[in-house]
Amino acid sequence: MKAIMVVGTTSHAGKSLLVAALCRILARRGWRITPFKGQNMALNSYVTASGGEIGYAQAVQAWAAGVAPWVEMNPILLKPQGDMTSQLIVKGKAIANVRAAQYYEQYFDLGWQVIRESLEVLGQEFEAIVCEGAGSPAEINLKHRDLTNMRVAKYLNARTLLVVDIERGGAFAHIIGTLELLEPDERALIKGFIINKFRGQKSILDPGLTWLEERTGIPVVGVIPWIDEVFPSEDSLDLLDRRSPNSQTDLNISVIRLPRISNFTDFDPLESETTVTVKYISPKDHLGHPDAVILPGSKTTISDLQVLRQTGMAKAINNYLVAGGTVMGVCGGFQMLGQSITDKQGLEGQQGEFEGLGLLPLKTAIAPNKIARQRIVTSNYPQPGLPVSGYEIHQGRTQMLESDLTQPLFDDPTLGIVNNSQSVWGTYLHGIFDNGAWRRAWLNYLRQQRGLRALPTGIPNYREHREALLETLADTVEKHLDINQILG
């Protein structure tokens, strides 16, 4: 199996995006290609058809390659949940909650074994692999236990590309410093540099590129311009970089940026709507009066719920509802809307029963075994009879309390409810807004509240929009890369 490895001088250099672009570029050339990231730390995840959980970025890369996501594409996923602790997911299944030191002491050998087994499986099905590193390959205090970067590159004898984010400054120092800290056999695998997020005039940059090539003997195989399109993010750091569009839109939707927000990729389809502005706000911010407020998923629902109370956001949400607002919750946000959340074993870090926001008649208990599965259901709200697909990822078991004030969202009543006034609703279904007709039906409800005309609901699902974005990404990147030199 031919292997390409993409590592970065820093986190946020653009590795995930570049791997997706390379997967699409090579797939268009007829390669049967797979992405791979041995170990990922992220709060955005996706559930494969087999019911396994992987990083959402690897799912996007698989779609870029034109194949279904497999757990082997991201065999180790760490989901941070605060206090230096992460949930450890191996081959799609959660197996433990571990502290950093404990993980490297007790799970390093297992991790490397799982990575090699996954590479063997992928090698039997694909002719080429594009691997993504994590952070920097030159963290000298971590290299002896690094499962993601040059250990994988050496194992595969991969042609390795070093990517630098020039937007942040210090690009040449980052490249030279990274090379200096690599071992000779690691440095020998670096076959090219890629300058990413370049905004300037290339003729001004060219003398620096010539110096870099002469100094290192390694070619610059690409200078990628700044790409404005918003793609699914790896972690919540990206939320800090998002900016609301300047143009006036019909609807304003606020997403509460919880400290442990997870799966905020759920809202990418809303951001793709030209009539909608999505704004991520801190629990400490003034809520104002948007057209809707969304409580997103959370890796530690109870502690994030407490943050809403401590900051006054819980009270602000209640006042907003009384004033005629609309509130919805997804997964952890759905649980927060209920009467209580109980964690008898302290699986999220705190034991006991905790009062919810009291906006929906439901109670949730945190359980040891995680539910992770894809779902296809039929809607009751906001428009009956719409097919809706998505996926569940949650450890909570939610009991819907008897009430004549609510109705099920779907034909499976365990997946969510809406109150009769339609001002509050919640669901366990991630990816709900990917469903084009359903998304537009809900937006039309909000538009009706504002006296705006309805939008057409006969539109494609978000995956078609994502396909167009991936094509645009591949077109842009391919223009600025020497693919033949990369392939060797």
DRENDREN-971834 format. One record per residue (C-alpha): residue number from 1; x, y, z. Coordinates in nm, 3 decimals, padded with zeros to 5 digits. Each point is the difference from the previous one (the first is absolute). Layout:
BEGIN
> NUM, X, Y, Z
...
end
This chain:
BEGIN
> 1, 00.000, 00.000, 00.000
> 2, 00.147, 00.332, -00.109
> 3, 00.008, 00.240, 00.294
> 4, 00.005, 00.379, 00.034
> 5, 00.032, 00.159, 00.343
> 6, -00.102, 00.358, 00.080
> 7, 00.153, 00.153, 00.312
> 8, -00.008, 00.361, 00.117
> 9, 00.243, 00.234, 00.167
> 10, -00.281, 00.088, 00.244
> 11, -00.357, -00.084, 00.081
> 12, -00.248, 00.179, -00.226
> 13, 00.242, -00.001, -00.294
> 14, -00.267, -00.145, -00.231
> 15, 00.086, -00.369, 00.005
> 16, -00.360, -00.125, 00.008
> 17, -00.103, 00.216, -00.294
> 18, 00.304, -00.095, -00.204
> 19, -00.057, -00.373, 00.058
> 20, -00.360, 00.042, -00.115
> 21, 00.118, 00.184, -00.311
> 22, 00.263, -00.265, -00.082
> 23, -00.257, -00.276, 00.046
> 24, -00.237, 00.166, -00.247
> 25, 00.279, 00.084, -00.248
> 26, 00.130, -00.358, -00.003
> 27, -00.350, -00.150, -00.007
> 28, -00.078, 00.208, -00.310
> 29, 00.311, -00.151, -00.160
> 30, -00.138, -00.349, 00.054
> 31, 00.181, -00.099, 00.319
> 32, -00.181, -00.206, 00.264
> 33, 00.113, 00.217, 00.287
> 34, -00.056, 00.006, 00.375
> 35, 00.072, 00.264, 00.266
> 36, 00.159, -00.096, 00.330
> 37, 00.071, 00.161, 00.335
> 38, 00.137, -00.243, 00.254
> 39, -00.090, 00.203, 00.306
> 40, -00.228, 00.298, 00.008
> 41, -00.100, 00.230, 00.285
> 42, -00.327, 00.171, -00.089
> 43, -00.351, 00.069, 00.125
> 44, -00.156, -00.018, -00.345
> 45, -00.074, -00.360, -00.090
> 46, -00.202, -00.210, -00.243
> 47, -00.160, -00.345, 00.023
> 48, 00.083, -00.245, -00.279
> 49, -00.246, -00.247, -00.150
> 50, 00.140, -00.266, 00.234
> 51, -00.084, 00.215, 00.304
> 52, 00.360, 00.106, 00.070
> 53, 00.103, 00.352, 00.100
> 54, 00.281, 00.182, -00.184
> 55, 00.117, 00.359, -00.034
> 56, -00.233, 00.204, -00.223
> 57, 00.297, 00.126, -00.201
> 58, 00.081, -00.356, -00.106
> 59, -00.361, -00.052, -00.109
> 60, 00.025, 00.309, -00.220
> 61, 00.330, -00.126, -00.142
> 62, -00.162, -00.335, -00.078
> 63, -00.283, 00.175, -00.182
> 64, 00.266, 00.198, -00.187
> 65, 00.156, -00.330, -00.105
> 66, -00.341, -00.124, -00.115
> 67, -00.019, -00.282, 00.255
> 68, -00.201, -00.069, 00.314
> 69, 00.165, 00.085, 00.335
> 70, 00.152, -00.299, 00.184
> 71, 00.117, -00.021, 00.360
> 72, 00.343, -00.107, -00.128
> 73, 00.045, 00.347, -00.150
> 74, 00.024, 00.138, 00.355
> 75, 00.060, -00.295, 00.235
> 76, 00.070, 00.212, 00.310
> 77, -00.217, 00.297, 00.096
> 78, 00.047, 00.199, 00.319
> 79, -00.291, 00.222, 00.102
> 80, 00.107, 00.252, 00.267
> 81, -00.241, 00.041, 00.289
> 82, 00.188, 00.235, 00.232
> 83, 00.235, -00.042, 00.297
> 84, 00.272, -00.146, -00.228
> 85, -00.227, -00.298, -00.069
> 86, -00.118, -00.139, -00.332
> 87, -00.234, -00.272, -00.112
> 88, 00.204, -00.260, -00.189
> 89, -00.167, -00.146, -00.308
> 90, 00.176, -00.293, -00.168
> 91, -00.122, -00.132, -00.335
> 92, -00.321, 00.194, 00.044
> 93, -00.088, -00.112, 00.354
> 94, 00.048, 00.190, 00.327
> 95, 00.214, -00.215, 00.232
> 96, 00.113, 00.231, 00.283
> 97, 00.028, 00.349, 00.143
> 98, 00.371, 00.072, 00.040
> 99, 00.234, 00.272, 00.120
> 100, 00.288, 00.094, -00.233
> 101, 00.276, -00.172, 00.202
> 102, -00.213, -00.311, 00.048
> 103, -00.075, -00.019, -00.372
> 104, 00.363, 00.003, -00.106
> 105, 00.106, -00.242, 00.273
> 106, -00.280, -00.253, -00.041
> 107, -00.126, 00.034, -00.356
> 108, 00.301, 00.090, -00.215
> 109, 00.080, -00.360, -00.101
> 110, -00.367, -00.076, -00.066
> 111, -00.027, 00.318, -00.203
> 112, 00.292, -00.085, -00.225
> 113, -00.133, -00.354, -00.048
> 114, -00.345, 00.134, -00.097
> 115, 00.157, 00.247, -00.243
> 116, 00.200, -00.273, -00.174
> 117, -00.304, -00.229, -00.017
> 118, -00.207, 00.279, -00.154
> 119, 00.268, 00.077, -00.257
> 120, 00.008, -00.367, -00.094
> 121, -00.379, -00.003, -00.053
> 122, 00.012, 00.317, -00.209
> 123, 00.294, -00.135, -00.200
> 124, -00.209, -00.294, -00.112
> 125, -00.277, 00.224, -00.135
> 126, 00.173, 00.311, -00.132
> 127, 00.292, 00.070, -00.232
> 128, 00.109, 00.324, 00.165
> 129, -00.033, 00.174, 00.335
> 130, 00.023, 00.366, 00.100
> 131, 00.090, 00.027, 00.369
> 132, -00.049, 00.301, 00.226
> 133, 00.230, 00.083, 00.285
> 134, -00.098, 00.184, 00.318
> 135, 00.139, 00.325, 00.135
> 136, 00.373, 00.003, -00.075
> 137, 00.229, -00.299, -00.065
> 138, 00.279, 00.177, 00.191
> 139, -00.137, 00.019, 00.355
> 140, 00.317, -00.136, 00.161
> 141, -00.168, -00.071, 00.335
> 142, -00.264, -00.214, -00.170
> 143, 00.182, -00.166, -00.290
> 144, 00.078, -00.323, 00.186
> 145, -00.375, -00.060, 00.041
> 146, -00.132, 00.167, -00.317
> 147, -00.232, -00.243, -00.181
> 148, -00.110, 00.234, -00.276
> 149, 00.287, 00.169, -00.182
> 150, 00.341, -00.135, -00.104
> 151, -00.050, -00.341, 00.161
> 152, -00.276, -00.064, -00.254
> 153, 00.199, 00.164, -00.281
> 154, 00.300, -00.225, 00.068
> 155, -00.217, -00.311, 00.029
> 156, -00.151, 00.071, -00.343
> 157, 00.317, 00.152, -00.151
> 158, -00.235, 00.281, -00.099
> 159, 00.088, 00.296, -00.217
> 160, -00.051, 00.269, 00.259
> 161, -00.111, 00.359, -00.055
> 162, 00.065, 00.271, 00.258
> 163, -00.272, 00.267, 00.006
> 164, 00.038, 00.347, 00.152
> 165, -00.263, 00.269, 00.063
> 166, 00.165, 00.316, -00.136
> 167, -00.293, 00.213, 00.118
> 168, 00.127, -00.022, 00.359
> 169, 00.351, 00.123, -00.083
> 170, 00.336, -00.166, 00.057
> 171, -00.053, -00.260, -00.274
> 172, 00.368, -00.043, -00.092
> 173, 00.105, -00.027, 00.364
> 174, -00.272, -00.258, 00.060
> 175, 00.120, -00.212, -00.292
> 176, 00.372, 00.019, 00.084
> 177, -00.068, -00.058, 00.370
> 178, -00.216, -00.304, -00.072
> 179, 00.266, -00.154, -00.225
> 180, 00.270, 00.062, 00.262
> 181, -00.198, -00.192, 00.260
> 182, -00.070, -00.303, -00.221
> 183, 00.228, -00.302, 00.008
> 184, 00.202, -00.059, -00.321
> 185, -00.219, -00.294, -00.109
> 186, -00.312, 00.212, 00.060
> 187, 00.136, 00.298, -00.187
> 188, 00.088, -00.227, -00.293
> 189, -00.371, -00.069, -00.046
> 190, -00.087, 00.370, -00.047
> 191, -00.043, 00.031, -00.377
> 192, -00.157, 00.344, -00.022
> 193, -00.118, 00.314, 00.175
> 194, -00.344, 00.152, -00.043
> 195, -00.058, 00.365, 00.085
> 196, -00.364, 00.033, 00.103
> 197, -00.242, 00.292, 00.045
> 198, 00.203, 00.241, -00.215
> 199, -00.165, 00.336, -00.064
> 200, 00.279, 00.206, -00.156
> 201, 00.173, 00.047, -00.334
> 202, 00.196, -00.315, -00.081
> 203, 00.284, 00.184, -00.175
> 204, 00.088, 00.157, 00.335
> 205, 00.002, -00.344, 00.165
> 206, 00.209, -00.170, -00.272
> 207, 00.349, 00.106, 00.126
> 208, -00.085, -00.156, 00.338
> 209, -00.108, -00.323, -00.168
> 210, 00.324, -00.014, -00.198
> 211, 00.201, 00.053, 00.318
> 212, -00.201, -00.273, 00.178
> 213, 00.058, -00.253, -00.277
> 214, 00.374, 00.078, -00.019
> 215, 00.035, -00.014, 00.379
> 216, -00.183, -00.334, 00.045
> 217, 00.026, -00.177, -00.334
> 218, -00.375, -00.060, 00.021
> 219, -00.237, 00.149, -00.260
> 220, -00.299, 00.223, 00.065
> 221, -00.274, -00.203, -00.170
> 222, -00.282, 00.245, 00.052
> 223, -00.108, 00.345, 00.110
> 224, -00.370, -00.020, 00.086
> 225, -00.198, 00.324, 00.008
> 226, -00.234, 00.093, 00.280
> 227, -00.326, -00.190, -00.048
> 228, -00.309, 00.176, 00.131
> 229, -00.235, -00.297, -00.003
> 230, -00.096, -00.129, 00.345
> 231, 00.061, -00.374, 00.031
> 232, -00.074, -00.229, 00.295
> 233, 00.232, 00.089, 00.284
> 234, 00.219, -00.233, 00.200
> 235, -00.051, 00.160, 00.339
> 236, -00.152, 00.298, 00.173
> 237, 00.310, 00.215, -00.062
> 238, -00.143, 00.063, -00.346
> 239, -00.308, 00.163, 00.148
> 240, 00.218, 00.286, 00.120
> 241, 00.100, 00.069, -00.361
> 242, -00.352, 00.004, -00.141
> 243, -00.148, 00.335, -00.090
> 244, -00.362, 00.081, -00.076
> 245, -00.056, 00.131, -00.354
> 246, -00.032, 00.375, -00.035
> 247, -00.300, -00.016, -00.229
> 248, -00.344, 00.027, 00.156
> 249, -00.188, -00.331, 00.019
> 250, -00.362, -00.087, 00.072
> 251, 00.061, -00.220, 00.305
> 252, 00.249, 00.011, 00.286
> 253, 00.069, -00.323, 00.190
> 254, 00.221, -00.007, 00.310
> 255, 00.185, -00.317, 00.105
> 256, 00.118, -00.003, 00.361
> 257, 00.375, -00.073, -00.008
> 258, 00.011, -00.233, 00.299
> 259, 00.344, -00.063, 00.158
> 260, -00.014, -00.364, -00.118
> 261, -00.202, 00.052, -00.316
> 262, 00.002, -00.306, -00.226
> 263, -00.124, -00.083, -00.348
> 264, -00.055, 00.362, -00.095
> 265, 00.039, -00.125, -00.358
> 266, -00.376, -00.057, 00.040
> 267, -00.045, 00.368, -00.082
> 268, 00.212, 00.024, -00.316
> 269, -00.315, -00.049, -00.213
> 270, -00.159, 00.302, 00.170
> 271, 00.311, 00.203, -00.081
> 272, -00.038, -00.103, -00.365
> 273, -00.341, 00.173, -00.014
> 274, 00.048, 00.345, -00.151
> 275, -00.302, 00.139, 00.187
> 276, 00.133, -00.108, 00.342
> 277, 00.270, 00.140, 00.228
> 278, 00.133, -00.249, 00.256
> 279, 00.177, 00.159, 00.294
> 280, 00.188, -00.193, 00.271
> 281, -00.028, 00.180, 00.331
> 282, 00.165, -00.062, 00.336
> 283, -00.223, -00.077, 00.301
> 284, 00.137, 00.327, 00.141
> 285, -00.124, 00.203, -00.297
> 286, -00.325, 00.196, -00.024
> 287, -00.259, -00.225, -00.165
> 288, -00.207, 00.268, -00.167
> 289, -00.301, -00.113, -00.203
> 290, 00.106, -00.219, -00.294
> 291, -00.258, -00.194, -00.200
> 292, 00.112, -00.324, 00.167
> 293, 00.243, -00.116, 00.268
> 294, 00.173, -00.338, -00.029
> 295, 00.150, -00.200, 00.285
> 296, 00.251, -00.228, -00.177
> 297, 00.150, -00.332, 00.101
> 298, 00.238, -00.016, 00.294
> 299, 00.263, -00.250, 00.110
> 300, -00.076, 00.084, 00.365
> 301, -00.366, 00.092, 00.008
> 302, -00.034, 00.048, 00.375
> 303, 00.295, 00.236, 00.040
> 304, -00.107, 00.202, -00.306
> 305, -00.352, 00.021, 00.142
> 306, 00.149, 00.139, 00.320
> 307, 00.189, 00.260, -00.204
> 308, -00.331, 00.116, -00.148
> 309, -00.131, 00.055, 00.352
> 310, 00.317, 00.162, 00.137
> 311, 00.027, 00.250, -00.286
> 312, -00.368, 00.093, 00.003
> 313, -00.055, -00.143, -00.349
> 314, -00.260, -00.248, 00.132
> 315, -00.209, 00.290, 00.131
> 316, 00.055, 00.196, -00.322
> 317, -00.131, -00.296, -00.203
> 318, -00.314, -00.015, 00.215
> 319, -00.057, 00.373, -00.041
> 320, 00.057, -00.034, -00.374
> 321, -00.266, -00.273, -00.019
> 322, -00.250, 00.207, 00.196
> 323, 00.058, 00.280, -00.252
> 324, -00.098, -00.232, -00.285
> 325, 00.331, -00.165, -00.095
> 326, 00.073, -00.347, -00.136
> 327, 00.245, -00.239, 00.169
> 328, 00.127, -00.336, -00.122
> 329, 00.255, -00.248, 00.131
> 330, 00.200, -00.278, -00.163
> 331, 00.128, -00.300, 00.201
> 332, 00.153, 00.150, 00.317
> 333, -00.194, 00.320, -00.066
> 334, -00.317, -00.210, -00.024
> 335, 00.076, -00.158, 00.338
> 336, 00.052, 00.345, 00.156
> 337, -00.352, 00.103, -00.104
> 338, -00.154, -00.267, 00.224
> 339, -00.091, -00.018, 00.370
> 340, 00.315, -00.173, 00.124
> 341, 00.323, -00.179, -00.093
> 342, 00.127, -00.278, 00.228
> 343, 00.354, -00.142, -00.001
> 344, 00.015, -00.258, 00.279
> 345, 00.347, -00.127, -00.094
> 346, 00.162, 00.333, -00.074
> 347, 00.066, -00.105, -00.360
> 348, 00.020, 00.365, -00.104
> 349, 00.198, 00.095, 00.307
> 350, -00.275, 00.099, 00.245
> 351, -00.226, -00.238, 00.191
> 352, -00.358, 00.077, 00.091
> 353, -00.325, 00.136, -00.137
> 354, 00.001, 00.347, -00.155
> 355, -00.289, 00.225, -00.086
> 356, -00.052, 00.067, -00.369
> 357, -00.139, 00.313, -00.162
> 358, -00.353, -00.137, 00.040
> 359, -00.115, 00.093, -00.349
> 360, -00.104, -00.349, -00.116
> 361, -00.160, -00.292, 00.193
> 362, 00.288, -00.247, 00.002
> 363, 00.261, -00.147, 00.233
> 364, 00.343, -00.132, -00.097
> 365, 00.231, -00.250, 00.171
> 366, 00.364, -00.032, -00.112
> 367, 00.079, -00.367, -00.070
> 368, 00.332, -00.185, -00.049
> 369, -00.074, -00.128, -00.349
> 370, -00.004, 00.250, -00.284
> 371, -00.264, -00.011, -00.272
> 372, 00.156, 00.063, -00.342
> 373, -00.200, -00.082, -00.311
> 374, -00.132, 00.140, -00.325
> 375, -00.374, 00.064, -00.025
> 376, -00.265, 00.058, -00.267
> 377, -00.338, 00.123, 00.130
> 378, -00.308, 00.191, -00.113
> 379, -00.083, 00.345, 00.135
> 380, -00.313, 00.113, 00.186
> 381, 00.134, 00.357, 00.033
> 382, 00.031, 00.260, -00.148
> 383, -00.151, -00.173, -00.302
> 384, -00.141, -00.352, 00.025
> 385, 00.127, -00.279, -00.220
> 386, 00.351, 00.125, -00.082
> 387, 00.275, -00.267, -00.008
> 388, 00.280, 00.097, 00.237
> 389, 00.339, -00.170, 00.043
> 390, 00.274, 00.059, 00.255
> 391, 00.186, -00.171, 00.280
> 392, -00.007, -00.040, 00.376
> 393, 00.302, 00.034, 00.233
> 394, -00.096, 00.018, 00.367
> 395, 00.039, -00.168, 00.337
> 396, -00.319, 00.147, 00.141
> 397, -00.319, -00.204, 00.021
> 398, -00.291, 00.241, -00.019
> 399, -00.348, -00.069, 00.130
> 400, -00.277, 00.206, -00.157
> 401, -00.248, 00.085, 00.275
> 402, -00.372, -00.026, -00.071
> 403, -00.134, 00.333, -00.119
> 404, -00.273, 00.130, -00.226
> 405, 00.212, 00.312, -00.059
> 406, 00.252, -00.165, -00.234
> 407, 00.018, -00.223, -00.306
> 408, 00.274, -00.223, -00.142
> 409, 00.223, 00.151, -00.268
> 410, 00.019, -00.328, -00.191
> 411, -00.172, -00.335, -00.037
> 412, 00.256, -00.125, 00.255
> 413, -00.106, 00.195, 00.312
> 414, 00.332, -00.065, 00.179
> 415, 00.185, 00.230, -00.240
> 416, -00.155, 00.331, 00.101
> 417, -00.304, 00.207, 00.091
> 418, -00.148, 00.345, -00.066
> 419, -00.241, 00.193, 00.221
> 420, -00.343, 00.084, -00.138
> 421, 00.085, 00.366, -00.047
> 422, 00.305, -00.110, -00.205
> 423, 00.218, 00.240, 00.199
> 424, 00.220, -00.274, 00.153
> 425, 00.120, -00.322, -00.157
> 426, 00.290, -00.239, 00.037
> 427, 00.144, -00.307, -00.165
> 428, 00.269, -00.264, 00.029
> 429, 00.047, 00.001, -00.378
> 430, 00.332, 00.144, -00.113
> 431, 00.003, 00.109, -00.364
> 432, -00.366, 00.102, 00.012
> 433, 00.066, 00.321, -00.193
> 434, 00.175, -00.198, -00.276
> 435, -00.352, -00.090, -00.116
> 436, -00.083, 00.277, -00.245
> 437, -00.380, -00.016, -00.001
> 438, -00.020, -00.034, 00.380
> 439, 00.245, 00.288, 00.054
> 440, -00.196, 00.228, -00.230
> 441, -00.330, -00.099, 00.165
> 442, 00.139, 00.107, 00.339
> 443, 00.149, 00.320, -00.141
> 444, -00.339, 00.075, -00.156
> 445, -00.157, -00.027, 00.346
> 446, 00.246, 00.264, 00.121
> 447, -00.065, 00.211, -00.310
> 448, -00.375, -00.018, 00.062
> 449, 00.060, 00.140, 00.349
> 450, 00.166, 00.298, -00.169
> 451, -00.264, 00.040, -00.270
> 452, 00.242, -00.107, -00.274
> 453, -00.097, -00.204, -00.304
> 454, 00.080, -00.370, 00.004
> 455, 00.308, -00.143, -00.173
> 456, -00.028, -00.300, -00.236
> 457, 00.033, -00.332, 00.186
> 458, 00.073, -00.216, -00.303
> 459, 00.377, 00.037, 00.031
> 460, 00.284, -00.255, 00.013
> 461, 00.143, -00.124, 00.327
> 462, 00.316, 00.163, 00.133
> 463, 00.221, -00.281, -00.131
> 464, -00.047, 00.140, -00.352
> 465, 00.113, 00.342, 00.120
> 466, 00.295, -00.168, 00.172
> 467, 00.086, -00.179, -00.323
> 468, 00.009, 00.332, -00.182
> 469, 00.226, 00.144, 00.271
> 470, 00.235, -00.297, -00.028
> 471, 00.015, 00.039, -00.376
> 472, 00.079, 00.370, 00.037
> 473, 00.264, -00.079, 00.262
> 474, 00.164, -00.261, -00.222
> 475, -00.007, 00.232, -00.303
> 476, 00.164, 00.282, 00.197
> 477, 00.266, -00.214, 00.164
> 478, 00.084, -00.193, -00.318
> 479, 00.078, 00.327, -00.182
> 480, 00.265, 00.082, 00.258
> 481, 00.159, -00.341, 00.064
> 482, 00.256, -00.200, -00.196
> 483, -00.187, -00.329, 00.028
> 484, 00.251, -00.196, -00.208
> 485, 00.283, 00.102, 00.233
> 486, -00.211, -00.093, 00.300
> 487, -00.070, -00.347, -00.140
> 488, 00.369, -00.048, -00.088
end
